[in-house]
Amino acid sequence: MFRVLDYDIEVKDELISEALKYLPEKKRNVILLSFFLDMTDTEIAKHMNLVRSTIHHHRVSSLQALKKIMEGIRNGEIK
């Protein structure tokens, strides 16, 4: 369970939930709002007082980082 902007977001997949913990809070929040609450970059930017392009950058870089983190967890390189 993650708390973001007064929302409680439940992540049922253990691997994704664990990997999200390794992201910086701001990037983790962008992923959670985007993929679990279906918010657009514009909506997230408004809530987080950031510009849309920053949200886009956070989302793209966070997805790349999550992929690497999840691979590391699966391979036992990250605990």
N, C-alpha and C positions, 0 to 999 in steps of 0.2 A: 504494500500500500504506500503510495506516494501522495504528499500534500502539495498542491500547486495552486496558487491564487484562489484560495478558499474552496478548491475542489479536492475531493479524495479520489484518487485514481488507483484502481486495483489492476495490477499486472499479474495475470494468472500463470503465464509461462515463466518457469523458474530461471531458465537461462537468460531470458531477456531482462527479467527483474534484477538478477545479479549483475549483469553487464551494465545496466543503467546506473547502478551505484558507483561505478568507476568514472562516470562522466562528471564534469563540473556542473554545479547546480543549474546555472543558466541554460546550458546546452541540454541537460536532462529535461528541464521544464519545457523547452521548445519541442523536444521529441514527444513528450507526454501529451502536451496540448494538441500537437499536430495529429498524431496517430491514434490517440486514445479518446480525444474529445472532438476530433475532426474539425479543428479550427484552421482557418486559412492563415497564411503568413501575415496578412494585413490585420486580422483579428488579434493574433498573438502579439504583433508589434504594438498595437494599441494598448493591450493589457499590460505589457511589459515596459511601455514607454521607450520603445526602440524603433528604429526605422525598419521597413519591410525587408530591405536588402540585407540587413544584419541578421534578421530572423532566418532568411533564406540561407545565408552563409552558415549559421549555427546548425541548421537542420542538415544540410549537405555534409558538413564536416563531422557532425555527430553520428550520422549514419555510417560513414566510413570508419570512424573510431569504434562504434558498436560492433561492426563486423569483425574487426581485429580483436577486440576484447572477447567476443563470443568464441572465436577460434581459439584464443589463448585459454579460455576456461575449458573448452572441450578437450584440448590437448594437454591439460593439466599444467600449463605454464603459468596460469593465473589462478590463485585460490581465493 
